[in-house]
């Protein structure tokens, strides 16, 4: 444009010749002559038809110079290439009709196929040809207006975080209100019915109400089956939620994520805001607490699309329109009857969970939650376990085997039950009870009977290790446990006094108990 302006001014204002202008501007004289002739022609039209052509003349003389390529022919795009591309598109059509959408050839695949046939052509040319042959048109969208408390959207995502130093993949459930853009998210180990139901129960309990309509895509845990091309039947899990909370549900069309665009964008947004800076936690509970705090911060962030009002402010407006929720939360679990095997365990999702040994060979009922398994017998709770993240894992509670271990004390050393105990207890066994495993089993039985926490036992062991480190027994631990002042007192005695107490304890074991002496005297 700068060169065009210099040419026109130099010729018509300054009176330079075409050769002079060509030398000064650095443009071929044929190009200079073309611009001069075009300007003269357009100006003559403008003067002749002033009222109708003046604006067009101003636009024409200020436009950037272009080259007319309408008559240019394709040099590399031959009929053979067009035929090869058509064959690939026909194969895609057949796969689409068979439901093989994810196995269709993409544009890169078609390019590789054509180049493999020996044709020299680029990616851009192939894309233009495919778009022309398929005659795709840009989709039009209908802007929506939502009423408060009416619509909420749900979706799943994947978040990878470190739990206890180990990288794990979790399924991120996310709710987003269509009116306020209010967000709530929680992590689960699996994307199953229990997690799906528990996510809804927790969300409705958290906000103190239920939305009138929930929107889902075609996820398997929500859509039971397709009826015809567009109709879908809900799963039993979704129907149970719908009837319990009285909300309606709606499914998006296939491959139409824009129909729940609020939550579709929120999944990646919340994940990035939450776990891009911090992704290491001690437990799943800690990760969920952190994720909830991030959602609360995002809900208090001004939204430019909503006149700088926060999602929390808008949610307070729609909270009055929510449906009331029952006082008792939804029971998001599956009840199943399981047989206890010879190891006194039940198997759930390829993991073994121990139950008390008296139920070996019997049938019990297990209530399976998203993160917990609770076992019942005759409607009485007998034990519970946290659900495992892994496969083929043994989750064993040694207290379920104490009767058997008393009869077979030598079995404890290499048992999975000991392996699954906390590290301090394993060290205690190896250090003080490896030669006398029965004494260790008696300690566990006393702890279970008296409902003493492991921490209290370890405090007593630590105290005994200070006074008699090489001779720690269950009798000594129990004696100290029964003297509560020894455990709860914060005052520290001198080392000599502790040694004296230890010696007195050893001497007291040689003296019969008072009630035994009384019985012997009565016999005499």
PyMOL commands that set and color helices and strands:
alter all, ss='L'
color gray80, all
select helices_A, chain A and resi 2-12+18-25+29-48+50-62+79-97+101-103+107-116+123-134+193-207+236-245+257-275+284-299+304-306+311-321+357-359+398-407+409-412+416-419+423-433+437-450+454-467+474-482+484-488+495-508+514-523
alter helices_A, ss='H'
color red, helices_A
select strands_A, chain A and resi 151-163+166-177+183-188+213-216+223-227+231-234+248-251+280-281+302-303+309-310+334-339+345-348+351-354+363-368+372-377+380-386+394-395
alter strands_A, ss='S'
color yellow, strands_A
deselect
rebuild
show_as cartoon
